[in-house]
Structure formats: structure tokens, C-alpha cells
């Protein structure tokens, strides 16, 4: 069986795990396993605003499939004719169509269960990294939410003021990330043996 390539990307708060298995999915090639409605939090929006991704952010806000809350933006999943749901960003040939830095927290860290990443002893040293990353994102997201509330604005009310506040505060707070991140390489690639036969592309 062909090996699965898994890459850890240490990019601080935008760290991610990438895998080459999506394009050779052993499951349903049309739906894949991406059936969630991805949720973009204030931390994601702060990143977009500070990294020349305002066009992408505007497209999310204008989407007829977007659900906008005070502190989040959700893109509703598609309901197929069979009644099942799948993510609007999923593509049957490549998996997720979004660049990895544009994906939300869950999607940047999700891997197919068939990969069995955390059973591999070489991957276990990254466990503390991902736990800390999740903690820091929660802390930052809560801080952004509190400031918006203090300033009487949200993604639904006084949106422009909210976005300006998020942009500035994210830029300031995201610089104070955990020193733990500095002890890991920028990238690390693991070759794993798949649990199921992987179809050739």
C-alpha cells in the first residue's frame, strides 16, 4: 500500500496538519468525510483582516449560505438529494478547496480517521503542541469577544467598527504566542501506512 504523507506546519496560531490522502480517498469520492458547516471565529477573521484576505472575508459575509452570529460566521453545509450533508468547500478530486491557512481551527487540524496519526509514536510529541494551540486560540477568541462587547459592536451590529477593532487587537495579541511553539520545527513530514487500501488517482 502506498504511504500516506502527513505534514505538520508550525505557524503559531495558524498551525495546521496537512495530508495527501484526500485526493485518493478510499471512501465516497463525491462526498468525502467533510460534512460539517465550517465555523470561522473572531481569531480567523482577525487573521484574514491582517493578511490581505479581505476579499475572501467579504465573500463569506455576502454568501447566501452564511449564518452570521455576534462572534462567528458559519457556512452552512449542502444537503444532497440523499439527505446527507457535505461541506461547501469540499471538492471530490482534491478534498478541501480552501488554502490551509484560510481554514478554521477544526479543519486545519482534522485528519481522516484512516490515517491513525496519533497511534504513530513519532507524532505523539506534537500532542502538547496542539493542545496548547487550542488553548491559546480559545483565550484569544474570548479576548476579542470581550473587547467587541465593551465597544458595543459585533459581526451583526456595527460590523465595520467590530472588524476594525478585531484587526488591530488581533495584530497586537497574536504576537504574544506560546514559547512552546519555538521548540518545534517549522515543518515535519511523516510517512504512515494506511489502514485501508488507497485508490490510485
SERO-4910 file (N, C-alpha, C, O; in steps of 0.05 Angstrom, whole numbers):
BEGIN
 pado doro    nc1    nc2    nc3   cac1   cac2   cac3    cc1    cc2    cc3    oc1    oc2    oc3
  Unk    A     17    -24      0      0      0      0     17     25      0     38     26     13
  Unk    A      9     45    -15     24     70    -17     23     85      9      2     87     22
  Unk    A     46     96     18     47    110     43     31    136     42     28    148     21
  Unk    A     21    144     65      7    170     68     27    190     79     42    184     98
  Unk    A     28    213     67     46    234     75     31    255     92     11    267     83
  Unk    A     40    258    117     28    277    135     49    298    142     71    292    149
  Unk    A     41    324    140     59    346    145     49    363    167     26    373    166
  Unk    A     65    367    188     59    386    209     70    413    201     93    415    194
  Unk    A     53    434    202     62    461    196     60    477    222     39    482    233
  Unk    A     83    485    232     84    502    256     84    531    247    105    542    240
  Unk    A     61    543    248     57    571    241     44    587    263     27    604    259
  Unk    A     52    580    288     40    594    311     10    589    312      1    566    311
  Unk    A     -5    611    314    -34    608    316    -48    597    291    -71    588    292
  Unk    A    -34    597    269    -46    586    244    -33    560    237    -32    552    213
  Unk    A    -23    545    256    -11    519    251    -32    500    241    -56    503    244
  Unk    A    -22    479    227    -40    460    214    -27    433    209     -3    430    212
  Unk    A    -44    414    202    -35    388    195    -46    382    167    -70    385    162
  Unk    A    -28    375    148    -36    370    121    -31    341    113    -12    329    122
  Unk    A    -48    331     96    -46    303     88    -52    300     58    -69    314     48
  Unk    A    -38    281     45    -42    277     16    -63    256     10    -66    247    -12
  Unk    A    -79    248     30    -97    226     27   -124    234     14   -137    218      1
  Unk    A   -132    260     16   -158    269      6   -161    263    -23   -183    254    -32
  Unk    A   -141    267    -39   -143    263    -68   -145    234    -75   -151    227    -98
  Unk    A   -139    216    -56   -140    187    -61   -159    174    -41   -154    151    -32
  Unk    A   -180    188    -34   -198    179    -13   -209    151    -18   -220    146    -39
  Unk    A   -207    134      2   -217    106     -1   -247    105      5   -260     84      3
  Unk    A   -259    128     13   -287    129     19   -303    139     -5   -294    135    -28
  Unk    A   -324    153     -1   -341    164    -22   -327    188    -34   -323    209    -21
  Unk    A   -319    186    -59   -303    207    -72   -320    233    -76   -309    255    -78
  Unk    A   -346    230    -78   -363    254    -83   -366    270    -57   -363    294    -56
  Unk    A   -373    256    -35   -378    270    -10   -354    271      7   -350    291     21
  Unk    A   -337    251      7   -315    250     25   -325    249     54   -348    241     59
  Unk    A   -309    258     73   -318    258    101   -324    286    111   -331    289    134
  Unk    A   -322    306     94   -326    334    102   -356    340    101   -366    348     80
  Unk    A   -369    337    123   -398    342    123   -406    363    143   -430    366    150
  Unk    A   -386    378    154   -393    398    174   -400    425    160   -397    429    136
  Unk    A   -411    442    176   -415    470    168   -392    486    182   -394    492    206
  Unk    A   -371    493    167   -348    505    180   -354    532    193   -369    548    182
  Unk    A   -343    536    217   -348    560    232   -322    576    234   -302    565    244
  Unk    A   -323    601    226   -300    619    228   -304    637    252   -324    651    254
  Unk    A   -285    635    271   -287    651    295   -273    678    292   -262    684    271
  Unk    A   -273    694    313   -261    721    312   -231    719    307   -219    736    294
  Unk    A   -218    697    316   -190    694    311   -184    689    281   -165    700    270
  Unk    A   -202    674    268   -199    670    239   -203    697    224   -188    703    206
  Unk    A   -223    712    233   -229    737    220   -206    757    224   -199    772    206
  Unk    A   -194    757    248   -171    774    254   -148    767    236   -134    785    227
  Unk    A   -144    742    231   -122    733    213   -128    743    184   -110    754    172
  Unk    A   -152    739    174   -159    748    147   -154    778    144   -143    787    124
  Unk    A   -163    794    164   -160    823    162   -131    832    162   -125    853    151
  Unk    A   -113    817    173    -85    824    175    -68    811    154    -43    815    154
  Unk    A    -80    795    137    -63    780    117    -75    782     89    -76    762     74
  Unk    A    -84    806     82    -93    811     54   -114    792     45   -115    784     21
  Unk    A   -132    784     63   -153    765     55   -181    777     58   -200    763     62
  Unk    A   -182    804     55   -207    818     59   -227    809     37   -252    809     42
  Unk    A   -218    803     13   -235    794     -8   -249    768     -1   -273    765     -5
  Unk    A   -234    749     10   -246    724     19   -266    728     41   -287    716     41
  Unk    A   -259    746     60   -276    751     82   -303    764     73   -324    756     82
  Unk    A   -301    782     54   -325    795     43   -343    774     29   -367    776     31
  Unk    A   -330    755     15   -346    735      1   -361    717     21   -383    708     16
  Unk    A   -349    713     45   -362    698     65   -387    713     76   -408    702     79
  Unk    A   -383    738     81   -405    755     92   -428    757     72   -451    758     80
  Unk    A   -422    758     46   -442    761     26   -455    735     18   -476    736      4
  Unk    A   -444    713     25   -454    687     17   -483    683     27   -489    688     50
  Unk    A   -501    673      9   -528    667     18   -529    643     37   -550    638     49
  Unk    A   -507    629     40   -505    606     57   -492    612     84   -488    594    100
  Unk    A   -486    637     88   -473    645    113   -493    651    135   -513    663    131
  Unk    A   -486    641    159   -501    648    183   -482    665    200   -461    655    209
  Unk    A   -490    690    205   -472    708    219   -482    712    248   -505    721    252
  Unk    A   -465    705    267   -472    709    295   -456    733    305   -441    745    290
  Unk    A   -459    739    330   -443    761    342   -413    757    340   -398    775    334
  Unk    A   -405    732    345   -376    726    347   -367    703    328   -347    691    333
  Unk    A   -383    698    308   -376    676    289   -390    679    263   -409    694    260
  Unk    A   -379    665    243   -392    664    216   -391    634    208   -370    622    205
  Unk    A   -415    623    203   -417    595    196   -426    593    167   -444    607    158
  Unk    A   -413    575    152   -421    570    124   -436    543    124   -424    522    129
  Unk    A   -462    545    119   -479    521    122   -472    500    101   -467    505     78
  Unk    A   -473    475    110   -467    452     93   -488    449     72   -511    458     75
  Unk    A   -481    435     50   -500    429     29   -516    404     36   -504    385     46
  Unk    A   -541    404     31   -557    380     35   -562    367      8   -574    378     -9
  Unk    A   -551    342      5   -553    328    -20   -581    316    -24   -598    316     -7
  Unk    A   -585    305    -48   -611    292    -55   -616    268    -38   -638    259    -34
  Unk    A   -594    256    -27   -597    233    -10   -602    240     19   -603    223     37
  Unk    A   -604    266     24   -609    275     52   -584    280     68   -585    290     90
  Unk    A   -561    272     57   -536    275     72   -525    303     67   -532    317     49
  Unk    A   -507    311     85   -495    338     83   -465    336     77   -452    316     84
  Unk    A   -455    356     64   -426    358     59   -418    387     57   -433    404     50
  Unk    A   -393    392     64   -382    419     65   -382    432     37   -375    419     18
  Unk    A   -388    458     36   -388    472     11   -360    476     -1   -357    482    -24
  Unk    A   -340    473     16   -313    477      7   -300    451     -2   -277    451    -11
  Unk    A   -315    429     -1   -304    403     -9   -304    399    -39   -323    407    -52
  Unk    A   -282    388    -49   -280    382    -78   -273    352    -80   -255    342    -66
  Unk    A   -287    337    -98   -283    308    -99   -255    300   -108   -247    277   -102
  Unk    A   -240    317   -121   -213    309   -130   -191    317   -111   -170    304   -110
  Unk    A   -195    339    -97   -172    349    -80   -179    351    -51   -161    357    -35
  Unk    A   -204    346    -43   -211    350    -15   -219    379    -11   -235    390    -26
  Unk    A   -209    391     10   -216    419     16   -205    438     -5   -181    437    -12
  Unk    A   -222    456    -15   -213    476    -35   -200    500    -23   -188    516    -37
  Unk    A   -202    504      3   -191    527     16   -161    524     21   -152    502     28
  Unk    A   -145    544     16   -117    543     24   -116    537     54   -133    546     69
  Unk    A    -96    522     63    -96    512     90    -97    535    111   -109    531    132
  Unk    A    -85    557    105    -85    580    125   -112    593    127   -117    608    146
  Unk    A   -130    588    107   -156    600    108   -176    583    123   -198    592    129
  Unk    A   -169    558    129   -188    540    142   -191    547    172   -173    559    184
  Unk    A   -213    540    183   -217    545    212   -201    526    229   -187    508    218
  Unk    A   -203    529    255   -187    513    273   -191    483    269   -171    468    267
  Unk    A   -215    475    269   -221    446    266   -210    435    240   -197    414    240
  Unk    A   -215    449    218   -207    439    192   -176    440    188   -166    423    173
  Unk    A   -163    458    201   -133    459    199   -120    435    213    -97    429    208
  Unk    A   -135    423    231   -123    401    247   -136    374    242   -126    354    253
  Unk    A   -157    373    226   -171    348    222   -156    330    202   -146    339    182
  Unk    A   -155    305    209   -145    284    191   -165    261    190   -179    255    210
  Unk    A   -167    248    167   -184    225    164   -176    204    185   -153    199    190
  Unk    A   -197    191    198   -191    171    218   -174    148    207   -160    135    222
  Unk    A   -175    143    181   -160    121    169   -130    126    171   -114    108    170
  Unk    A   -122    151    175    -93    158    177    -82    148    204    -59    140    205
  Unk    A    -98    148    225    -90    138    252    -64    152    260    -45    139    270
  Unk    A    -63    179    257    -39    194    262    -28    190    291     -4    185    295
  Unk    A    -46    193    310    -36    194    338    -29    166    349    -20    164    372
  Unk    A    -32    145    333    -22    119    341      8    116    334     22     98    344
  Unk    A     18    134    318     46    133    310     63    147    331     58    170    338
  Unk    A     83    133    341    100    144    363    114    170    355    120    187    372
  Unk    A    120    173    329    134    197    320    116    222    322    126    244    324
  Unk    A     90    218    321     72    241    322     65    249    350     56    272    354
  Unk    A     69    232    369     60    237    396     73    262    409     61    274    426
  Unk    A     97    269    400    110    292    412     96    318    404    100    339    416
  Unk    A     78    317    384     64    340    375     38    344    391     25    365    389
  Unk    A     30    325    408      5    326    422      4    351    440    -17    365    440
  Unk    A     25    357    455     26    380    472     24    406    456     12    426    465
  Unk    A     35    406    432     34    429    415      5    436    408     -3    459    410
  Unk    A    -10    416    399    -38    421    390    -56    428    413    -74    444    410
  Unk    A    -51    416    436    -67    423    460    -63    452    468    -82    467    474
  Unk    A    -37    461    467    -31    488    474    -42    507    453    -52    529    460
  Unk    A    -41    500    428    -52    516    407    -82    521    410    -91    543    408
  Unk    A    -96    500    417   -125    502    421   -131    521    444   -149    537    443
  Unk    A   -115    518    466   -119    535    489   -114    565    482   -130    582    490
  Unk    A    -93    570    467    -87    598    460   -107    610    442   -114    634    444
  Unk    A   -118    594    424   -138    604    406   -164    611    421   -178    631    415
  Unk    A   -171    594    440   -194    599    457   -191    625    473   -209    642    474
  Unk    A   -167    628    485   -162    652    501   -163    677    484   -175    697    492
  Unk    A   -151    676    460   -151    700    442   -179    706    432   -187    729    431
  Unk    A   -194    685    425   -221    689    415   -239    702    437   -255    719    431
  Unk    A   -236    693    462   -251    705    484   -243    734    488   -261    751    494
  Unk    A   -217    740    486   -208    767    490   -220    786    468   -228    808    474
  Unk    A   -221    776    443   -232    792    422   -262    797    426   -272    818    422
  Unk    A   -276    776    435   -304    778    441   -310    798    463   -330    813    461
  Unk    A   -294    798    484   -298    816    506   -295    845    497   -310    863    505
  Unk    A   -274    850    481   -270    877    471   -292    887    453   -300    910    455
  Unk    A   -302    869    437   -325    877    420   -349    884    437   -363    904    432
  Unk    A   -354    868    457   -376    873    475   -373    900    490   -392    915    492
  Unk    A   -349    905    499   -343    931    513   -349    955    494   -358    975    503
  Unk    A   -343    951    469   -346    973    450   -373    972    435   -377    986    415
  Unk    A   -391    955    446   -418    954    436   -419    949    406   -433    963    391
  Unk    A   -404    929    397   -404    922    369   -401    891    366   -392    878    384
  Unk    A   -409    881    343   -406    852    338   -407    848    307   -408    868    292
  Unk    A   -405    823    299   -406    818    270   -434    824    258   -437    825    234
  Unk    A   -454    827    276   -481    833    267   -489    862    272   -508    872    259
  Unk    A   -476    875    290   -484    902    298   -459    920    297   -439    914    310
  Unk    A   -460    942    282   -437    960    278   -413    943    268   -391    943    280
  Unk    A   -418    929    247   -399    910    237   -372    922    229   -351    911    235
  Unk    A   -372    945    216   -347    958    208   -330    965    232   -305    961    232
  Unk    A   -342    975    253   -327    982    278   -316    956    290   -294    956    301
  Unk    A   -332    935    289   -323    909    300   -299    899    285   -280    890    297
  Unk    A   -300    900    259   -278    889    242   -252    906    247   -230    894    247
  Unk    A   -255    932    249   -231    948    254   -219    942    281   -194    940    284
  Unk    A   -236    938    301   -226    931    328   -212    904    328   -190    901    339
  Unk    A   -224    884    315   -213    857    313   -186    858    299   -167    845    307
  Unk    A   -185    873    277   -160    875    261   -137    885    279   -115    873    279
  Unk    A   -141    906    293   -120    919    309   -113    902    333    -89    898    340
  Unk    A   -133    891    347   -128    876    371   -115    849    365    -98    839    379
  Unk    A   -124    836    343   -112    811    335    -82    814    329    -66    798    337
  Unk    A    -76    835    314    -48    841    307    -31    844    333     -8    835    334
  Unk    A    -42    857    353    -27    862    377    -25    836    394     -3    829    403
  Unk    A    -47    822    398    -47    800    417    -35    774    405    -23    758    419
  Unk    A    -37    771    379    -27    746    366      4    745    366     15    724    361
  Unk    A     17    767    372     46    767    374     56    753    399     79    744    400
  Unk    A     39    752    419     47    740    445     38    711    446     21    703    462
  Unk    A     51    694    429     43    666    428     62    650    447     82    659    456
  Unk    A     53    625    451     68    608    470     96    603    461    101    597    438
  Unk    A    116    604    480    144    598    473    147    568    465    167    560    453
  Unk    A    126    552    472    127    524    465    130    520    435    143    502    425
  Unk    A    117    538    419    118    536    390    146    538    379    153    525    359
  Unk    A    163    553    393    191    557    383    208    532    386    229    530    374
  Unk    A    199    513    402    215    488    406    208    467    385    220    445    386
  Unk    A    190    472    367    182    453    346    192    463    319    195    487    315
  Unk    A    198    445    301    207    453    274    185    467    259    161    464    265
  Unk    A    192    483    238    172    497    222    155    476    207    131    480    204
  Unk    A    167    455    197    152    433    184    165    407    192    189    405    197
  Unk    A    148    387    193    157    359    197    139    340    181    115    342    183
  Unk    A    151    323    166    136    304    149    139    276    159    161    267    165
  Unk    A    116    262    161    116    234    169    104    218    147     84    227    134
  Unk    A    115    194    142    103    176    122     91    153    138    104    139    153
  Unk    A     64    149    135     49    130    150     37    109    132     33    113    108
  Unk    A     33     86    143     20     64    128    -10     66    132    -20     66    155
  Unk    A    -26     67    110    -55     70    113    -68     44    124    -57     22    120
  Unk    A    -90     47    138   -104     24    148   -121     11    127   -125    -14    128
  Unk    A   -130     26    107   -146     15     85   -131     19     59   -115     38     57
  Unk    A   -135      2     39   -122      7     13   -131     33      1   -155     40      2
  Unk    A   -112     48     -9   -118     75    -20   -120     72    -51   -102     61    -64
  Unk    A   -142     82    -62   -146     80    -91   -126     98   -105   -119    119    -96
  Unk    A   -117     89   -128   -100    105   -145   -116    127   -157   -140    124   -163
  Unk    A   -104    150   -161   -118    173   -173   -124    169   -202   -136    186   -215
***
